[in-house]
Amino acid sequence: MTNPIVLSLGELLWDMLPGGKRAGGAPVNFAYHAMKNGAEGWAISAVGEDELGDELVAKADEAGINTVIQRNAWPTSTVEVALKNGIPEYTIVKGVAWDHILYTRQLIDVVAKADAICFGTLALRSPETHATIMELLKHTKPGAMKFFDINLRGDHYSKELIEELLKAATVFKINDEELLLLRDMFDIRGTSGEDACRWFLDEFDLDYVILTAGSAYSTVISRRGESSTLDTPHVEVVDTVGAGDSFSGTFTARTLLGDSLADAHRKAVNTAAFVCTQAGAWPDYPTEMPDYLAEAGK
């Protein structure tokens, strides 16, 4: 079996952490961890014609991510990350290179080969990249997984954008804080986390809905009636940057490789726990991933 191709669309950037800059961007984090879990990871983005852009392209290549990176006259994206008890708070600048991804034949050809494609709200904040990504999603092959990891940041989203992306998706991932906002937005107040997930599953005809609740638990529900809920293992947290993306990338890769929902979920939880013990979103993996759930007796 050839490795499935997992492709991310959107932001590639430098996370400016207290300890220095680290390569990141939620979609590319997703591709990195999908690659580390058996897929062929690809990323479509844009960086500036500047030194930070040169370094970022080199860093993605060094990490083993296949990239189609456009270079343009806009600056390479940097995001100020403040850590409070290991939890990141982001200050995201507008008018950066990935706000201006051009729709090209090269991008269409890459998208058409993908077995899974990841996208979120942030990269679609600008009209140019919004138009490009929505057109690219029309070129996915039949049966491709379209993974919408919502990743709400600041004011870079709207109900209309979220609905548009839900209609394009087959998988929807949210965290507990985002669900609070969506309960009001979609008038589903008073529902449990699981009931809210089932509402989105039915309303938008999705294959999976994933809810992560930080240090508490995560739940995966499928349209086939399967579900899995696991407590989050407690680890020594360095920072949580990229932990949710690592969960998504692992779950996607392992599902495409034939794991059961329960097994893919378990591996996703262990990967996310490992990433929390490391600095930055693209840590080197150990020879064997620790089984934090087994250590916790789960």
C-alpha positions as CSV (number, residue, x, y, z in Angstrom):
1,M,0.0,0.0,0.0
2,T,1.3,3.4,-0.9
3,N,1.3,6.1,1.7
4,P,-1.8,8.2,1.6
5,I,-1.3,11.9,0.6
6,V,-2.4,14.4,3.2
7,L,-2.4,18.0,2.1
8,S,-2.8,21.2,4.1
9,L,-4.1,24.5,2.7
10,G,-3.3,27.8,4.4
11,E,-0.9,29.5,6.8
12,L,2.8,28.7,7.1
13,L,4.4,31.0,9.6
14,W,6.9,31.6,12.4
15,D,5.5,31.3,15.9
16,M,7.4,33.9,17.9
17,L,7.6,32.1,21.2
18,P,9.3,33.4,24.4
19,G,12.2,31.0,23.7
20,G,12.6,32.0,20.1
21,K,10.9,31.5,16.7
22,R,9.6,28.1,15.6
23,A,8.0,27.1,12.3
24,G,4.2,26.6,12.5
25,G,0.8,27.4,11.2
26,A,-2.1,25.0,12.0
27,P,-2.5,23.4,8.5
28,V,1.2,22.8,8.1
29,N,1.4,21.4,11.7
30,F,-1.4,19.0,10.6
31,A,0.6,17.9,7.5
32,Y,3.8,17.4,9.6
33,H,2.1,15.1,12.1
34,A,0.2,13.2,9.4
35,M,3.6,12.6,7.8
36,K,5.0,11.4,11.1
37,N,2.2,8.9,11.4
38,G,2.5,7.2,8.0
39,A,1.2,9.6,5.4
40,E,2.9,11.6,2.8
41,G,2.6,15.2,4.1
42,W,2.1,18.1,1.7
43,A,1.5,21.8,2.3
44,I,0.3,24.6,0.1
45,S,1.0,28.1,1.3
46,A,2.9,31.4,0.5
47,V,5.8,33.2,2.1
48,G,7.5,36.4,1.4
49,E,10.6,37.1,-0.8
50,D,12.6,37.7,2.4
51,E,15.0,36.0,4.7
52,L,12.3,34.7,7.0
53,G,10.6,33.1,4.0
54,D,13.9,31.5,2.9
55,E,14.3,30.0,6.4
56,L,10.7,28.8,6.6
57,V,10.9,27.0,3.3
58,A,14.2,25.4,4.4
59,K,12.6,24.4,7.7
60,A,9.6,22.7,6.1
61,D,12.0,20.8,3.8
62,E,14.2,19.8,6.7
63,A,11.1,18.5,8.5
64,G,10.2,16.2,5.6
65,I,7.1,18.1,4.5
66,N,6.5,18.3,0.8
67,T,5.6,21.9,-0.1
68,V,4.2,24.0,-2.9
69,I,5.2,27.4,-1.6
70,Q,4.4,30.6,-3.6
71,R,6.8,33.5,-3.0
72,N,5.3,37.0,-3.2
73,A,6.0,40.6,-2.2
74,W,4.1,40.5,1.1
75,P,6.0,39.8,4.3
76,T,6.4,36.3,5.7
77,S,4.0,35.7,8.5
78,T,5.0,35.9,12.1
79,V,2.7,35.4,15.1
80,E,3.5,36.6,18.6
81,V,2.8,33.8,21.0
82,A,2.5,34.5,24.7
83,L,2.3,31.5,27.0
84,K,0.2,31.5,30.1
85,N,0.8,28.2,32.0
86,G,1.8,26.7,28.7
87,I,-1.4,27.8,26.9
88,P,-0.7,30.0,23.9
89,E,-2.3,33.3,23.2
90,Y,-1.8,34.5,19.6
91,T,-1.3,38.0,18.1
92,I,-1.8,37.6,14.3
93,V,-0.8,40.3,11.9
94,K,-2.8,40.9,8.7
95,G,-1.5,41.6,5.2
96,V,1.0,38.7,5.0
97,A,2.1,36.4,2.2
98,W,-0.4,33.6,2.8
99,D,-3.2,36.2,2.5
100,H,-2.4,36.2,-1.2
101,I,-2.2,32.6,-2.4
102,L,-2.8,32.5,-6.2
103,Y,-5.0,30.0,-7.9
104,T,-2.8,28.1,-10.3
105,R,-2.8,24.9,-12.4
106,Q,0.1,23.6,-10.2
107,L,-2.1,23.8,-7.1
108,I,-5.0,22.2,-8.8
109,D,-2.8,19.2,-9.8
110,V,-1.6,18.8,-6.2
111,V,-5.1,19.0,-4.7
112,A,-6.4,16.4,-7.2
113,K,-4.0,13.8,-5.9
114,A,-4.7,14.2,-2.2
115,D,-6.4,11.5,-0.1
116,A,-7.2,14.1,2.6
117,I,-7.1,17.9,2.7
118,C,-7.0,20.1,5.8
119,F,-8.2,23.7,6.1
120,G,-9.3,26.1,8.7
121,T,-10.9,29.6,9.0
122,L,-7.8,31.7,9.4
123,A,-6.3,31.5,5.9
124,L,-9.7,32.4,4.4
125,R,-9.8,35.8,6.1
126,S,-8.6,37.5,2.9
127,P,-10.7,37.6,-0.3
128,E,-7.8,36.3,-2.5
129,T,-6.9,33.2,-0.5
130,H,-10.5,32.6,0.3
131,A,-11.3,32.4,-3.4
132,T,-8.3,30.2,-4.1
133,I,-9.0,27.6,-1.4
134,M,-12.7,27.4,-2.1
135,E,-11.9,26.8,-5.8
136,L,-9.2,24.2,-5.0
137,L,-11.7,22.2,-2.8
138,K,-13.8,21.7,-5.9
139,H,-10.9,19.7,-7.4
140,T,-10.6,17.0,-4.7
141,K,-10.9,13.4,-5.9
142,P,-14.0,11.4,-5.1
143,G,-13.9,10.1,-1.5
144,A,-11.1,12.4,-0.3
145,M,-11.3,13.4,3.3
146,K,-11.9,17.1,3.7
147,F,-10.9,18.0,7.3
148,F,-12.2,21.3,8.6
149,D,-10.2,22.1,11.8
150,I,-12.0,25.3,12.7
151,N,-9.1,27.0,14.6
152,L,-10.8,30.2,15.5
153,R,-8.3,33.0,16.0
154,G,-9.2,36.6,17.1
155,D,-11.8,38.1,14.9
156,H,-10.7,36.3,11.7
157,Y,-14.0,34.4,11.1
158,S,-17.7,34.8,10.6
159,K,-20.8,32.5,10.8
160,E,-21.0,32.7,7.0
161,L,-17.4,31.5,6.6
162,I,-17.9,28.6,9.1
163,E,-21.1,27.5,7.3
164,E,-19.4,27.7,3.9
165,L,-16.5,25.5,5.1
166,L,-18.8,23.0,6.9
167,K,-20.7,22.5,3.7
168,A,-17.4,21.7,1.9
169,A,-16.1,19.4,4.7
170,T,-16.5,15.7,5.6
171,V,-14.8,16.0,9.0
172,F,-15.2,18.8,11.5
173,K,-13.0,19.4,14.5
174,I,-13.7,21.9,17.3
175,N,-12.5,22.4,20.8
176,D,-14.6,23.1,23.9
177,E,-14.0,26.8,23.9
178,E,-14.9,27.1,20.2
179,L,-18.1,25.0,20.9
180,L,-19.2,27.7,23.4
181,L,-19.2,30.2,20.6
182,L,-20.8,27.9,18.1
183,R,-23.7,27.0,20.5
184,D,-24.7,30.7,20.4
185,M,-23.9,31.2,16.7
186,F,-26.0,28.2,15.6
187,D,-28.7,28.5,18.4
188,I,-27.9,25.1,19.9
189,R,-27.6,26.3,23.5
190,G,-28.1,23.9,26.3
191,T,-26.9,20.8,24.4
192,S,-24.3,18.5,25.8
193,G,-21.0,18.3,23.9
194,E,-21.9,15.0,22.3
195,D,-25.4,16.2,21.3
196,A,-23.9,19.3,19.7
197,C,-21.4,17.1,17.8
198,R,-24.3,15.0,16.6
199,W,-26.2,18.1,15.5
200,F,-23.3,19.2,13.3
201,L,-22.9,15.6,12.0
202,D,-26.5,15.5,10.8
203,E,-26.9,19.2,9.8
204,F,-23.9,19.2,7.5
205,D,-23.9,15.5,6.5
206,L,-20.4,14.9,7.9
207,D,-18.5,11.6,8.3
208,Y,-16.9,12.6,11.6
209,V,-17.1,15.3,14.3
210,I,-14.3,15.6,16.7
211,L,-14.5,17.5,20.0
212,T,-11.4,18.1,22.1
213,A,-11.6,19.5,25.6
214,G,-8.0,20.3,26.5
215,S,-6.8,18.5,29.6
216,A,-10.2,16.9,30.2
217,Y,-11.2,14.6,27.3
218,S,-11.8,14.2,23.6
219,T,-14.7,12.6,21.7
220,V,-14.9,11.3,18.1
221,I,-18.3,10.5,16.6
222,S,-18.9,9.0,13.1
223,R,-21.9,8.9,10.9
224,R,-21.8,5.1,11.1
225,G,-22.8,5.3,14.7
226,E,-19.4,4.7,16.2
227,S,-18.0,6.9,18.9
228,S,-15.0,7.0,21.1
229,T,-14.3,9.2,24.2
230,L,-11.0,9.2,26.0
231,D,-9.8,11.2,29.0
232,T,-6.7,13.3,28.3
233,P,-3.6,11.9,29.9
234,H,-1.8,14.3,32.3
235,V,1.7,15.1,31.2
236,E,4.4,17.7,32.1
237,V,3.4,20.5,29.8
238,V,6.1,22.6,28.1
239,D,3.6,24.3,25.8
240,T,0.4,23.2,23.9
241,V,1.3,24.9,20.6
242,G,0.3,22.5,17.8
243,A,-1.2,19.9,20.1
244,G,-4.6,20.0,18.5
245,D,-3.1,20.0,15.0
246,S,-1.1,16.9,15.9
247,F,-4.2,15.2,17.1
248,S,-5.9,16.0,13.8
249,G,-3.0,14.9,11.6
250,T,-2.5,11.7,13.5
251,F,-6.2,10.8,13.4
252,T,-6.4,11.5,9.6
253,A,-3.3,9.5,8.7
254,R,-4.2,6.5,10.8
255,T,-7.8,6.5,9.5
256,L,-6.6,6.6,5.9
257,L,-4.2,3.7,6.8
258,G,-7.1,1.6,8.0
259,D,-7.1,1.9,11.7
260,S,-10.4,1.6,13.5
261,L,-12.0,4.8,14.9
262,A,-10.9,3.7,18.5
263,D,-7.3,3.0,17.5
264,A,-6.9,6.2,15.4
265,H,-8.4,8.2,18.3
266,R,-6.1,6.6,20.8
267,K,-3.0,7.3,18.7
268,A,-4.2,10.9,18.2
269,V,-4.5,11.4,21.9
270,N,-1.0,10.0,22.6
271,T,0.5,12.2,19.9
272,A,-1.1,15.3,21.3
273,A,0.1,14.4,24.8
274,F,3.6,14.0,23.5
275,V,3.6,17.4,21.7
276,C,2.5,19.1,24.9
277,T,5.8,17.8,26.5
278,Q,7.9,19.4,23.7
279,A,8.6,23.0,22.7
280,G,6.9,24.1,19.4
281,A,4.6,22.4,16.9
282,W,7.1,20.2,15.0
283,P,9.1,18.2,17.6
284,D,11.2,15.2,16.5
285,Y,9.4,12.0,17.3
286,P,11.0,9.4,19.6
287,T,11.8,5.9,18.2
288,E,8.7,4.7,19.9
289,M,5.8,7.0,20.9
290,P,5.0,6.8,24.7
291,D,1.6,5.2,25.5
292,Y,0.4,7.9,27.9
293,L,-3.0,6.4,28.1
294,A,-1.7,3.0,29.1
295,E,0.5,4.6,31.7
296,A,-2.7,6.2,33.1
297,G,-4.4,2.9,33.1
298,K,-6.7,3.7,30.2
